[in-house]
Amino acid sequence: MNAQENMDTRGIEFGFGFLKKAASFDIQFSLIDYDGSMSYGRAYLVGLLNTLLVSFIGIILCTLLGAVIGVARLSPNYLIRKTASFYIEFFRNIPLLLQIFFWYFAALRALPMPEDAPLIFGSSFMTIKGFYTPAPVWNNFDVFMISLVVALFFIYFFNKFAKKKQEEEGKQYPKFLTSLGIFIILPALTFVIGGVDLSWSFPQLKQLALTSFTFDGGVGIPPELIALTLALTLYTATFIAENVRAGIQGVGKGQKEAAASIGLTTSQVLKLVVLPQALRIIIPPTTNQYLNLTKNSSLAAAIAYPDLVLVFAGTAMMQTGRAIEIVGITMATYLTISLSISLLMNWYNKRIAIQEK
Amino acid sequence: MTSINLLKPNKENLNLFLVLGALFFVLGILDFCLNNFQGKNITSFLPAYISFFTPLIFGMIGLHFIRIEFSGIKQLDNLNKNINTSNFNAALSISIILLIIFSVAPLLNWFVLDATFVGDSKEACTGGGACWVYIKTWFNRFMYGMYPNAEQWRVNATFIIVLGLMGAGYFFPLRYKKYLTFYYVIILPIISFLLIYYLISGGEFGLVWVETGAWGGLSLTFIVSFFSLIFCFPIGMMLALGRRSDLSVIKYSSLSFIEFWRGVPLITVLFMSAVMFPMFLPDGTYVDKLIRVIVAITLFEAAYTAEVIRGGLQALPRGQYDAAKSLGMGYWRLHLLVILPQALKLVIPGIANTFLALVKDTPLIFVVGLLELVGMLNLAKTNPKWLGFSMEGYVFAGIIFWIICYSMSKYSQSLELKYKTDR
């Protein structure tokens, strides 16, 4: 009731109609077409997509890094083991926000201006204004995507068929090689007969004013995105590394010895005995880390990466003053992401849990 | 004397191989150092892509020569076992050694050798290294925020008294040990609150009033963390018990409370406390920003603590409950005397992690305009007199936070060992 009174005195009406009004502010970095004349709803979508983008990249990178560090932590090599634990102890004990600030305000600011930037790999530039790299220019992109989907279908059915054959007749097919073959050959065919064409647009130095330069063409990755991804990856990887280590240590030595004694090769032991059991320990806490990463990506607001919090709970709220609706929508969005991943996880956990009699 | 086979180093020619190995190893390191620090390439006669890898190749050859099993020299055997079991391992070891050499020298230069320690203005910093003058000049601001210089003894005094009271728990006579929890959970927070209210905030007893907006720096980090830590634990415990309750009202309200706070990022919770919460207050009432922030962080972390404690509760076998009930214990006696002591012992690492996360989350309070250590850094680096020293500031804050968090995690590990009972 107090809220009602307060809103009345401030001349604010409760409602979601404002989502259709023109936003009239610009967003620096957007995955979909957007300009100031579009609605607040569209701005929300831009923010959401930016959040999902940085989370997606972060999750992939931190999984790779975390797995490597986690395995390195168990290496028989003293130096590697110590380096890995040094990495973990170092990065997990410093606040994430501080790390983001460090990369953005201190490390990336030391990069050269666009006009002085050296060429990397013959085609890209790392500058204070971001990372510029060639962009693919597609012809008939949809045909290519369809071929990818079809290839995945084929791989799925082939693997099902191969598994059935193995269970019924004990006959083994080279599953991995065939799948890889299908995955490469089918999309490659579209270049020959589907009219698909790929060329690259390279970044070119362009002079804006006497001392102001920028790059034209190619893809420009803003420094905000780089700093955020870097910090999220390095920070979350420490936790994933610990999960991976716990998972591998959780598989008893007897399991490996038993598997070796029935004549499995080292790679078979790893693939058929160790990994399935280790993953059962690794996956649940790791999903939690993925969720944490997604939620932590909201720290983007601190360095002005236009994510959901900055665009919607920041700029849009400043302009409309609708605190209750906007904070509510923002929280509901994160809650939906979290709860849906949790539900998925619970389902997965039930599926892989040991079936005890 | 057996013939010398360079591919298979053997024990008979031990000394020769050791000398050869050491020679190659030193050559590799030398090549690397000259390349990186002197700008000289002693292998420039080779093609560039080979010359780049020469330190690695030399080092690997060197380690290959000294890879002799059962050499009879204890140190050598140890070395081989630890870093030199195969060519692949040797390559990794060499890479790491080179990486350490590569990074330690510039870091040392930046931190100490080229750094400026004396002076009182930006102009004093002429060396290429860090400008610690910046930290020295701003030290008071980083520690106390905008708190007036003349009044800072009040903050110090408060912290010393609270620390002393916390330490006093150690010297409790054995007879009063059972009141220890009561002391830590109820008496200590009340005393600390009164101290902060009357001493840091002031306004009475002839002390100048200092508004919370002026508090800041590391001392604010401590204040926020301290209260959130103390309050989030009992609330989390209640929520954990509530989630396992038989009454469905309590069960589902705890469940939805926990899931709600765990599902949203802290930054949106702080936004809520800053802009949404005041709208629900009756006209004229005002809750201090700092209190709102502490409440928000407490509730947020309580949900995480609850889940950790629930893990401990679930890990206890049913027999413990049954045994306690058969002794005629009621719900509260059962939990306080039998279940919780065992469950909490199990989840010490998890609770420590939650507390660490809490401390690491405190910088986020910048969204409501409170500037603790990291916030003060961002303010200081925009000062026109001190532009361009953000690196020093972040490194300084990083070291402080690292020390706090690392010692907390080490302390939790020692607690875990102390309370470990083998079953």
Interface residues (C-beta under 8 A of the other chain):
Chain A: N2 A3 E5 N6 M7 T9 P76 N77 Y78 L79 I80 T83 E89 F90 R92 N93 I94 P95 L96 L97 L98 Q99 F101 F102 F105 A106 A107 R109 K295 N296 S298 L299 A301 A302 V309 A313 M317 A323 I324 V327 G328 T330 M331 Y334 L335 S338 L339 S342
Chain B: N82 I83 T85 N89 L92 S93 I96 I97 E259 F260 R262 G263 V264 P265 L266 I267 T268 F271 M272 V275 M276 P278 M279 F280 L281 P282 D283 L356 V359 K360 D361 T362 P363 L364 F366 V367 V374 L377 N378 K381 S390 M391 Y394 V395 A397 G398 F401 W402 C405 Y406 S409
